[in-house]
Amino acid sequence: MLTTDRVPAIFADARAVHADALRMLEAGDIRDAAEKAWCATKRATDALILARTGTEPEISSDTSRGLAVLAAEDQVFRHLRRRYHSRQSLLHGDCFYLGICDPIDDVERRIRQTADYINDAESLAGYADAG
C-alpha cells in the first residue's frame, strides 16, 4: 500500500475523534472535548500534509512545520494554518492543559467548527468527497 493510501483513513479518524469531542461537549466535559477537537484538527492536518507531500508527520512539531511549508509555498494554506495554531493554543494549551476554557462560547464554537476545519483540509488535500 502506498503511504498516501492512508489519507482517507486518517481523515476518517479525524472525523471519529471529532464526533467523540461533540459527545463529550454535550455531556458537559468541555476540557476533554477541547482536547479531542484538537486531536481531530491535528489528524486532519496530518492527512493533508501526507496527501500533499507524501510524508506523514510523526510528531506535532512535524505537523506545524509541514503546514508552515505548505503555507509558504501557496497562500491558500495560510488561513488553515492560522486556524490550526489558534486551536492548538486555545483548545490544547489553554483549555485542556491549563484548564482555562474561557470564554466558554469561543471554546465551544471552535470545538463545533472543527468539522469545517476537517472539510477544508480534505478539500485542500483533494479529498473533498471523502467526508
DSSP file with accessible surface (Angstrom, degrees, kcal/mol):
  #  RESIDUE AA STRUCTURE BP1 BP2  ACC     N-H-->O    O-->H-N    N-H-->O    O-->H-N    TCO  KAPPA ALPHA  PHI   PSI    X-CA   Y-CA   Z-CA
    1    1 A M              0   0  185      0, 0.0     2,-0.1     0, 0.0     5,-0.0   0.000 360.0 360.0 360.0 134.0    0.0    0.0    0.0
    2    2 A L    >   -     0   0  119      1,-0.1     3,-1.4     2,-0.0     4,-0.3  -0.423 360.0-119.4 -68.8 149.1    1.3    3.5   -0.9
    3    3 A T  G >  S+     0   0   78      1,-0.3     3,-1.9     2,-0.2     4,-0.2   0.904 114.2  56.5 -56.7 -42.4    1.7    5.8    2.0
    4    4 A T  G >  S+     0   0   47      1,-0.3     3,-1.5     2,-0.2    -1,-0.3   0.671  87.8  77.1 -69.9 -12.4   -0.8    8.3    0.5
    5    5 A D  G <  S+     0   0   83     -3,-1.4     4,-0.4     1,-0.3    -1,-0.3   0.704  86.0  64.9 -65.1 -17.4   -3.4    5.5    0.5
    6    6 A R  G <> S+     0   0   88     -3,-1.9     4,-2.3    -4,-0.3    -1,-0.3   0.621  76.1  90.7 -77.9 -14.6   -3.6    6.2    4.3
    7    7 A V  H <> S+     0   0    0     -3,-1.5     4,-2.5     1,-0.2     5,-0.2   0.922  85.4  46.7 -53.7 -52.3   -5.0    9.7    3.7
    8    8 A P  H  > S+     0   0   55      0, 0.0     4,-2.5     0, 0.0    -1,-0.2   0.902 112.4  51.8 -60.1 -35.7   -8.8    8.7    3.7
    9    9 A A  H  > S+     0   0   60     -4,-0.4     4,-2.2     2,-0.2    -2,-0.2   0.886 109.4  49.2 -67.1 -37.3   -8.3    6.6    6.8
   10   10 A I  H  X S+     0   0    1     -4,-2.3     4,-2.4     2,-0.2    -1,-0.2   0.916 111.4  48.9 -69.5 -40.5   -6.6    9.5    8.6
   11   11 A F  H  X S+     0   0    0     -4,-2.5     4,-2.3    -5,-0.2    -2,-0.2   0.916 110.5  51.7 -62.9 -40.1   -9.4   11.8    7.6
   12   12 A A  H  X S+     0   0   57     -4,-2.5     4,-2.3    -5,-0.2    -2,-0.2   0.905 109.0  50.8 -62.2 -40.0  -11.9    9.2    8.8
   13   13 A D  H  X S+     0   0   64     -4,-2.2     4,-2.8     2,-0.2     5,-0.3   0.922 107.6  53.0 -62.6 -42.7  -10.1    9.0   12.2
   14   14 A A  H  X S+     0   0    0     -4,-2.4     4,-2.3     1,-0.2    -2,-0.2   0.921 110.3  47.9 -59.2 -42.0  -10.2   12.8   12.4
   15   15 A R  H  X S+     0   0   65     -4,-2.3     4,-2.2     2,-0.2    -1,-0.2   0.896 111.6  49.7 -66.3 -40.0  -14.0   12.7   11.9
   16   16 A A  H  X S+     0   0   52     -4,-2.3     4,-1.9     2,-0.2    -2,-0.2   0.918 111.6  48.1 -65.8 -41.9  -14.4    9.9   14.5
   17   17 A V  H  X S+     0   0   13     -4,-2.8     4,-2.1     1,-0.2    -2,-0.2   0.899 110.5  52.0 -66.6 -37.9  -12.4   11.8   17.1
   18   18 A H  H  X S+     0   0   13     -4,-2.3     4,-2.4    -5,-0.3    -1,-0.2   0.908 106.0  54.2 -64.5 -39.2  -14.4   15.0   16.4
   19   19 A A  H  X S+     0   0   34     -4,-2.2     4,-2.2     1,-0.2    -1,-0.2   0.907 107.6  51.0 -60.0 -39.6  -17.6   13.0   17.0
   20   20 A D  H  X S+     0   0   52     -4,-1.9     4,-2.5     2,-0.2    -1,-0.2   0.904 107.5  53.7 -61.6 -41.1  -16.1   12.0   20.3
   21   21 A A  H  X S+     0   0    0     -4,-2.1     4,-2.5     1,-0.2    -2,-0.2   0.919 108.1  49.1 -60.2 -43.6  -15.4   15.6   21.1
   22   22 A L  H  X S+     0   0   55     -4,-2.4     4,-2.6     2,-0.2    -1,-0.2   0.896 110.1  51.1 -64.8 -38.7  -19.1   16.6   20.3
   23   23 A R  H  X S+     0   0  149     -4,-2.2     4,-1.6     2,-0.2    -2,-0.2   0.924 111.8  47.4 -63.0 -42.6  -20.3   13.8   22.6
   24   24 A M  H  <>S+     0   0   52     -4,-2.5     5,-2.7     2,-0.2     4,-0.3   0.898 110.8  51.9 -64.9 -40.2  -18.0   15.0   25.4
   25   25 A L  H ><5S+     0   0   13     -4,-2.5     3,-1.6     1,-0.2    -2,-0.2   0.934 109.0  49.4 -61.9 -46.1  -19.2   18.6   24.9
   26   26 A E  H 3<5S+     0   0  130     -4,-2.6    -1,-0.2     1,-0.3    -2,-0.2   0.816 108.4  54.7 -63.1 -29.1  -22.9   17.5   25.1
   27   27 A A  T 3<5S-     0   0   86     -4,-1.6    -1,-0.3    -5,-0.2    -2,-0.2   0.492 122.0-108.8 -82.5  -3.1  -22.0   15.6   28.3
   28   28 A G  T < 5S+     0   0   63     -3,-1.6     2,-1.2    -4,-0.3     3,-0.2   0.553  80.4 128.7  89.8   8.8  -20.6   18.8   29.8
   29   29 A D     >< +     0   0   64     -5,-2.7     4,-2.1     1,-0.2     5,-0.2  -0.624  22.8 162.9 -97.2  75.3  -16.9   17.8   29.6
   30   30 A I  H  >  +     0   0   28     -2,-1.2     4,-2.6     1,-0.2    -1,-0.2   0.863  67.8  57.1 -66.5 -34.6  -15.5   20.8   27.8
   31   31 A R  H  > S+     0   0  111      2,-0.2     4,-1.7     1,-0.2    -1,-0.2   0.949 113.0  38.2 -64.6 -48.7  -11.9   20.2   28.8
   32   32 A D  H  > S+     0   0   67      2,-0.2     4,-2.4     1,-0.2    -1,-0.2   0.853 114.2  56.6 -71.6 -31.3  -11.7   16.7   27.2
   33   33 A A  H  X S+     0   0    0     -4,-2.1     4,-2.5     2,-0.2    -2,-0.2   0.910 105.8  51.8 -62.9 -40.6  -13.9   17.8   24.3
   34   34 A A  H  X S+     0   0    0     -4,-2.6     4,-2.3     1,-0.2    -2,-0.2   0.918 109.9  48.3 -62.4 -42.2  -11.4   20.6   23.6
   35   35 A E  H  X S+     0   0   41     -4,-1.7     4,-2.5     2,-0.2    -1,-0.2   0.906 111.5  49.5 -67.9 -38.8   -8.5   18.0   23.6
   36   36 A K  H  X S+     0   0   70     -4,-2.4     4,-2.5     2,-0.2    -1,-0.2   0.907 110.7  50.4 -65.3 -40.3  -10.5   15.7   21.3
   37   37 A A  H  X S+     0   0    0     -4,-2.5     4,-2.2     2,-0.2    -2,-0.2   0.902 110.6  49.8 -64.8 -38.5  -11.2   18.6   18.9
   38   38 A W  H  X S+     0   0    9     -4,-2.3     4,-2.7     2,-0.2    -2,-0.2   0.937 110.0  50.6 -63.0 -44.7   -7.5   19.5   18.9
   39   39 A C  H  X S+     0   0   48     -4,-2.5     4,-2.8     1,-0.2    -2,-0.2   0.917 109.8  50.2 -60.0 -42.3   -6.6   15.9   18.1
   40   40 A A  H  X S+     0   0    0     -4,-2.5     4,-2.4     1,-0.2    -1,-0.2   0.904 110.2  51.0 -62.7 -39.9   -9.1   15.9   15.2
   41   41 A T  H  X S+     0   0    0     -4,-2.2     4,-2.2     2,-0.2    -2,-0.2   0.936 111.8  46.5 -61.6 -47.0   -7.6   19.1   13.9
   42   42 A K  H  X S+     0   0   32     -4,-2.7     4,-2.8     2,-0.2    -2,-0.2   0.924 111.9  50.3 -64.2 -42.7   -4.1   17.6   14.1
   43   43 A R  H  X S+     0   0   52     -4,-2.8     4,-2.4     1,-0.2    -1,-0.2   0.920 110.8  49.2 -62.9 -43.1   -5.1   14.3   12.4
   44   44 A A  H  X S+     0   0    0     -4,-2.4     4,-2.2     1,-0.2    -1,-0.2   0.904 112.3  48.8 -62.9 -38.1   -6.8   16.2    9.6
   45   45 A T  H  X S+     0   0    0     -4,-2.2     4,-2.7     2,-0.2    -2,-0.2   0.902 108.8  52.9 -68.8 -39.5   -3.7   18.3    9.2
   46   46 A D  H  X S+     0   0    2     -4,-2.8     4,-2.7     1,-0.2    -2,-0.2   0.919 109.6  49.1 -59.2 -43.7   -1.5   15.2    9.1
   47   47 A A  H  X S+     0   0    0     -4,-2.4     4,-2.8     2,-0.2    -2,-0.2   0.911 110.6  50.6 -63.5 -42.0   -3.7   13.8    6.4
   48   48 A L  H  X S+     0   0    0     -4,-2.2     4,-2.3     2,-0.2    -2,-0.2   0.939 111.7  46.9 -59.4 -47.9   -3.5   17.0    4.4
   49   49 A I  H  X S+     0   0    7     -4,-2.7     4,-2.6     1,-0.2     6,-0.5   0.919 112.4  50.1 -63.2 -42.4    0.3   17.1    4.7
   50   50 A L  H  X S+     0   0    0     -4,-2.7     4,-2.4     1,-0.2    -1,-0.2   0.935 111.5  48.8 -60.5 -44.9    0.6   13.4    3.7
   51   51 A A  H  < S+     0   0   27     -4,-2.8    -1,-0.2     1,-0.2    -2,-0.2   0.879 118.7  38.7 -62.8 -38.7   -1.7   14.0    0.7
   52   52 A R  H  < S+     0   0  122     -4,-2.3    -1,-0.2    -5,-0.2    -2,-0.2   0.766 132.5  20.8 -86.0 -26.3    0.4   17.0   -0.5
   53   53 A T  H  < S-     0   0   70     -4,-2.6    -3,-0.2    -5,-0.2    -2,-0.2   0.596  91.2-123.1-118.9 -18.6    3.9   15.8    0.3
   54   54 A G  S  < S+     0   0   33     -4,-2.4     2,-0.5    -5,-0.5    -4,-0.2   0.472  81.3 103.8  83.6   2.8    3.8   12.0    0.6
   55   55 A T        -     0   0   94     -6,-0.5    -1,-0.2    -9,-0.1    -2,-0.2  -0.973  62.9-144.9-122.9 127.0    5.2   12.2    4.1
   56   56 A E        -     0   0   47     -2,-0.5    -9,-0.1    -6,-0.1   -10,-0.1  -0.767  26.7-117.5 -89.4 126.7    3.1   11.7    7.2
   57   57 A P        -     0   0   13      0, 0.0     3,-0.1     0, 0.0    -7,-0.1  -0.350  21.2-162.9 -60.7 140.1    4.1   13.9   10.2
   58   58 A E        +     0   0  170      1,-0.2     2,-0.3    -2,-0.0   -12,-0.0   0.803  69.4  20.3 -93.8 -35.7    5.3   11.8   13.2
   59   59 A I  S >> S-     0   0   96      1,-0.1     4,-1.6     0, 0.0     3,-0.8  -0.868  86.4 -99.2-132.7 166.6    5.1   14.4   15.9
   60   60 A S  H 3> S+     0   0   47     -2,-0.3     4,-2.6     1,-0.3     5,-0.2   0.849 120.3  55.4 -56.3 -39.2    3.3   17.7   16.5
   61   61 A S  H 3> S+     0   0   55      1,-0.2     4,-2.5     2,-0.2    -1,-0.3   0.867 105.6  53.5 -65.7 -31.2    6.3   19.8   15.6
   62   62 A D  H <> S+     0   0   51     -3,-0.8     4,-2.7     2,-0.2    -1,-0.2   0.888 108.9  49.8 -65.8 -37.9    6.5   18.0   12.2
   63   63 A T  H  X S+     0   0    0     -4,-1.6     4,-2.5     2,-0.2     5,-0.2   0.947 112.0  46.7 -65.1 -48.1    2.8   18.8   11.6
   64   64 A S  H  X S+     0   0   22     -4,-2.6     4,-2.1     1,-0.2    -2,-0.2   0.926 115.6  46.1 -59.4 -44.3    3.4   22.5   12.4
   65   65 A R  H  X S+     0   0  140     -4,-2.5     4,-2.3     2,-0.2    -2,-0.2   0.918 111.7  51.3 -66.5 -42.5    6.5   22.6   10.2
   66   66 A G  H  X S+     0   0   16     -4,-2.7     4,-2.2     1,-0.2    -2,-0.2   0.909 111.0  47.6 -62.7 -40.8    4.7   20.8    7.4
   67   67 A L  H  X S+     0   0    0     -4,-2.5     4,-2.6     1,-0.2    -1,-0.2   0.893 109.9  53.6 -68.5 -36.1    1.8   23.2    7.4
   68   68 A A  H  X S+     0   0   25     -4,-2.1     4,-2.1    -5,-0.2    -2,-0.2   0.909 108.4  49.8 -63.5 -40.5    4.2   26.1    7.5
   69   69 A V  H  X S+     0   0   68     -4,-2.3     4,-1.9     2,-0.2    -2,-0.2   0.935 111.0  48.8 -63.9 -45.1    6.0   24.8    4.4
   70   70 A L  H  X S+     0   0    6     -4,-2.2     4,-1.9     1,-0.2     7,-0.3   0.923 112.0  49.4 -60.5 -42.2    2.7   24.4    2.6
   71   71 A A  H  < S+     0   0    2     -4,-2.6     7,-0.2     1,-0.2    -1,-0.2   0.850 109.5  51.6 -67.2 -32.7    1.6   27.9    3.5
   72   72 A A  H  < S+     0   0   76     -4,-2.1    -1,-0.2     1,-0.2    -2,-0.2   0.845 113.6  44.7 -71.4 -31.6    5.0   29.4    2.4
   73   73 A E  H  < S+     0   0  146     -4,-1.9     2,-0.3     1,-0.3    -2,-0.2   0.775 128.6  17.1 -82.1 -28.9    4.6   27.6   -1.0
   74   74 A D    ><  -     0   0   69     -4,-1.9     3,-1.9    -5,-0.2    -1,-0.3  -0.936  62.3-144.9-151.3 122.3    0.9   28.5   -1.6
   75   75 A Q  G >> S+     0   0  138     -2,-0.3     3,-1.6     1,-0.3     4,-0.6   0.690  91.2  81.2 -63.1 -16.7   -1.2   31.2    0.2
   76   76 A V  G 34 S+     0   0   74      1,-0.3     4,-0.4     2,-0.1    -1,-0.3   0.792  92.3  51.9 -61.0 -21.6   -4.3   29.0    0.0
   77   77 A F  G <> S+     0   0    2     -3,-1.9     4,-2.3    -7,-0.3    -1,-0.3   0.568  86.8  84.9 -90.2  -9.4   -2.9   27.2    3.1
   78   78 A R  H <> S+     0   0  113     -3,-1.6     4,-2.1    -4,-0.2    -1,-0.2   0.896  88.5  48.4 -65.0 -42.5   -2.3   30.4    5.2
   79   79 A H  H  X S+     0   0  104     -4,-0.6     4,-2.2    -3,-0.2    -1,-0.2   0.923 112.3  49.6 -65.0 -41.1   -5.9   30.7    6.6
   80   80 A L  H  > S+     0   0    4     -4,-0.4     4,-2.7     1,-0.2    -2,-0.2   0.905 108.2  54.6 -63.2 -39.0   -5.9   27.0    7.5
   81   81 A R  H  X S+     0   0   99     -4,-2.3     4,-2.4     1,-0.2    -1,-0.2   0.917 107.5  49.1 -62.5 -42.7   -2.5   27.5    9.2
   82   82 A R  H  X S+     0   0  152     -4,-2.1     4,-2.2     1,-0.2    -1,-0.2   0.924 112.6  48.1 -61.5 -43.2   -3.9   30.3   11.4
   83   83 A R  H  X S+     0   0   39     -4,-2.2     4,-2.0     2,-0.2    -2,-0.2   0.885 109.8  53.2 -65.3 -39.7   -6.9   28.2   12.3
   84   84 A Y  H  X S+     0   0    0     -4,-2.7     4,-2.4     1,-0.2    -2,-0.2   0.958 112.0  44.1 -58.7 -50.4   -4.6   25.3   13.2
   85   85 A H  H  X S+     0   0   59     -4,-2.4     4,-2.4     1,-0.2     5,-0.2   0.846 109.7  55.0 -70.2 -31.3   -2.5   27.4   15.5
   86   86 A S  H  X S+     0   0   36     -4,-2.2     4,-2.8    -5,-0.2     5,-0.4   0.909 111.5  45.5 -67.7 -35.9   -5.5   29.1   17.2
   87   87 A R  H  X>S+     0   0    7     -4,-2.0     5,-1.6     2,-0.2     4,-1.4   0.901 110.7  53.2 -70.7 -39.8   -6.9   25.6   18.0
   88   88 A Q  I  <>S+     0   0   53     -4,-2.4     5,-2.1     3,-0.2     4,-0.2   0.935 116.7  39.1 -59.5 -44.5   -3.5   24.4   19.2
   89   89 A S  I  <>S+     0   0   68     -4,-2.4     5,-3.1     3,-0.2    -2,-0.2   0.964 126.4  31.4 -71.0 -53.4   -3.3   27.4   21.6
   90   90 A L  I  <>S+     0   0   16     -4,-2.8     5,-2.8     3,-0.2     6,-0.2   0.956 129.2  31.0 -75.7 -51.6   -6.9   27.7   22.8
   91   91 A L  I  <>S+     0   0    0     -4,-1.4     5,-2.0    -5,-0.4    -3,-0.2   0.948 131.9  27.7 -75.9 -49.6   -8.1   24.1   22.8
   92   92 A H  I   XS+     0   0   40     -5,-1.6     5,-1.8    -4,-0.2    -3,-0.2   0.948 131.6  29.6 -80.0 -51.5   -4.9   22.1   23.5
   93   93 A G  I   XS+     0   0   23     -5,-2.1     5,-1.7    -6,-0.2     6,-0.2   0.989 129.0  27.3 -76.6 -63.1   -2.9   24.6   25.5
   94   94 A D  I   <S+     0   0   57     -5,-3.1     6,-2.7     3,-0.2     4,-0.4   0.969 129.7  31.6 -69.0 -55.3   -5.3   26.8   27.4
   95   95 A a  I  ><S+     0   0    0     -5,-2.8     4,-0.9     4,-0.2    -3,-0.2   0.978 128.0  31.6 -74.0 -55.2   -8.4   24.7   27.8
   96   96 A F  I  4<S+     0   0   50     -5,-2.0    -3,-0.2    -6,-0.2    -4,-0.1   0.984 130.7  28.9 -70.6 -55.4   -7.0   21.2   28.1
   97   97 A Y  I  4<S+     0   0  144     -5,-1.8    -3,-0.2    -4,-0.2    -4,-0.1   0.917 133.5  29.5 -75.3 -42.7   -3.6   21.7   29.8
   98   98 A L  T  4<S-     0   0  113     -5,-1.7    -3,-0.2    -4,-0.4    -1,-0.2   0.616  96.2-128.3 -94.3 -14.3   -4.3   24.8   31.8
   99   99 A G     <  +     0   0   36     -4,-0.9     2,-1.0    -5,-0.3    -4,-0.2   0.649  64.3 135.6  75.6  14.0   -8.0   24.4   32.4
  100  100 A I        +     0   0   89     -6,-2.7    -1,-0.2    -7,-0.2    -2,-0.1  -0.803  16.2 159.0 -97.8  95.7   -8.7   27.9   31.1
  101  101 A a        +     0   0   13     -2,-1.0     6,-0.3    -6,-0.2     7,-0.2  -0.040  27.1 156.7-109.7  28.1  -11.7   27.3   28.9
  102  102 A D        +     0   0  118      1,-0.2     2,-0.1     2,-0.1    -2,-0.0  -0.860  53.7  41.7-108.4 146.4  -13.0   30.9   28.9
  103  103 A P  S >> S-     0   0   72      0, 0.0     4,-1.8     0, 0.0     3,-0.6   0.442  79.4-164.4 -72.1 134.2  -14.6   32.4   27.1
  104  104 A I  H 3> S+     0   0   73      1,-0.2     4,-2.9     2,-0.2     5,-0.2   0.844  84.3  57.3 -59.7 -36.3  -16.6   29.2   27.0
  105  105 A D  H 3> S+     0   0  112      1,-0.2     4,-2.3     2,-0.2    -1,-0.2   0.872 106.4  49.9 -67.0 -31.7  -18.6   30.2   23.9
  106  106 A D  H <> S+     0   0   36     -3,-0.6     4,-2.3     2,-0.2    -1,-0.2   0.917 112.5  47.0 -70.8 -40.1  -15.4   30.6   21.9
  107  107 A V  H  X S+     0   0    0     -4,-1.8     4,-2.4    -6,-0.3    -2,-0.2   0.951 113.9  47.5 -64.7 -48.4  -14.1   27.2   23.0
  108  108 A E  H  X S+     0   0   70     -4,-2.9     4,-2.7     1,-0.2     5,-0.2   0.910 110.8  52.2 -60.1 -41.9  -17.4   25.6   22.2
  109  109 A R  H  X S+     0   0  104     -4,-2.3     4,-2.9    -5,-0.2    -1,-0.2   0.938 110.5  47.3 -61.1 -45.8  -17.5   27.3   18.8
  110  110 A R  H  < S+     0   0   48     -4,-2.3     4,-0.5     2,-0.2    -1,-0.2   0.878 110.8  52.2 -65.9 -36.6  -14.1   26.1   17.9
  111  111 A I  H >< S+     0   0    0     -4,-2.4     3,-1.1     1,-0.2     4,-0.3   0.967 114.7  41.9 -61.2 -50.5  -14.9   22.6   19.0
  112  112 A R  H >< S+     0   0  111     -4,-2.7     3,-1.3     1,-0.2     4,-0.3   0.897 111.3  55.4 -64.5 -40.4  -18.0   22.5   16.9
  113  113 A Q  T >X S+     0   0   71     -4,-2.9     4,-1.7     1,-0.3     3,-0.5   0.486  78.7  93.1 -77.9   3.0  -16.3   24.2   13.9
  114  114 A T  H <> S+     0   0    0     -3,-1.1     4,-2.7    -4,-0.5    -1,-0.3   0.850  78.5  63.0 -61.7 -29.8  -13.6   21.5   13.8
  115  115 A A  H <> S+     0   0   27     -3,-1.3     4,-2.5    -4,-0.3    -1,-0.2   0.910 102.0  49.4 -59.6 -40.7  -15.9   19.8   11.3
  116  116 A D  H <> S+     0   0   79     -3,-0.5     4,-2.6    -4,-0.3    -1,-0.2   0.895 109.0  52.4 -64.9 -39.7  -15.4   22.8    9.0
  117  117 A Y  H  X S+     0   0    0     -4,-1.7     4,-2.6     2,-0.2    -2,-0.2   0.935 109.9  48.1 -61.0 -46.4  -11.6   22.6    9.5
  118  118 A I  H  X S+     0   0    0     -4,-2.7     4,-2.7     1,-0.2    -2,-0.2   0.930 111.4  50.7 -60.9 -44.9  -11.6   18.9    8.5
  119  119 A N  H  X S+     0   0   68     -4,-2.5     4,-2.3     1,-0.2    -1,-0.2   0.916 111.7  47.6 -58.0 -44.2  -13.8   19.7    5.4
  120  120 A D  H  X S+     0   0   70     -4,-2.6     4,-2.5     2,-0.2    -1,-0.2   0.899 111.4  50.0 -66.6 -40.3  -11.4   22.4    4.4
  121  121 A A  H  X S+     0   0    0     -4,-2.6     4,-1.7     2,-0.2    -2,-0.2   0.916 110.9  50.3 -63.9 -41.6   -8.3   20.2    4.9
  122  122 A E  H  X>S+     0   0    3     -4,-2.7     5,-3.5     2,-0.2     4,-0.7   0.916 110.4  49.8 -61.3 -43.4   -9.9   17.4    2.9
  123  123 A S  H ><5S+     0   0   72     -4,-2.3     3,-1.1     4,-0.3     5,-0.3   0.932 111.2  47.8 -61.7 -45.8  -10.7   19.9    0.1
  124  124 A L  H 3<5S+     0   0   30     -4,-2.5    -1,-0.2     1,-0.3    -2,-0.2   0.784 111.3  52.4 -66.5 -26.3   -7.1   21.2    0.1
  125  125 A A  H 3<5S-     0   0   13     -4,-1.7    -1,-0.3    -5,-0.2    -2,-0.2   0.564 119.5-110.7 -83.2 -11.2   -5.9   17.6    0.0
  126  126 A G  T <<5S+     0   0   64     -3,-1.1    -3,-0.2    -4,-0.7     3,-0.2   0.694  93.2 107.2  86.4  21.6   -8.0   16.8   -3.0
  127  127 A Y    > < +     0   0   68     -5,-3.5     3,-2.4    -6,-0.2     4,-0.4  -0.161  28.2 138.8-121.7  38.9  -10.4   14.5   -0.9
  128  128 A A  T 3  S+     0   0   60     -6,-0.3     3,-0.5    -5,-0.3    -5,-0.2   0.784  74.3  49.3 -59.1 -27.5  -13.4   16.8   -0.8
  129  129 A D  T 3  S+     0   0  165      1,-0.2    -1,-0.3    -3,-0.2    -2,-0.1   0.394  88.2  88.0 -93.3   7.4  -15.8   13.9   -1.4
  130  130 A A    <         0   0   53     -3,-2.4    -1,-0.2   -11,-0.1    -2,-0.2   0.772 360.0 360.0 -76.8 -26.3  -14.2   11.7    1.4
  131  131 A G              0   0   70     -3,-0.5    -3,-0.0    -4,-0.4   -12,-0.0   0.150 360.0 360.0 -98.7 360.0  -16.3   13.0    4.3
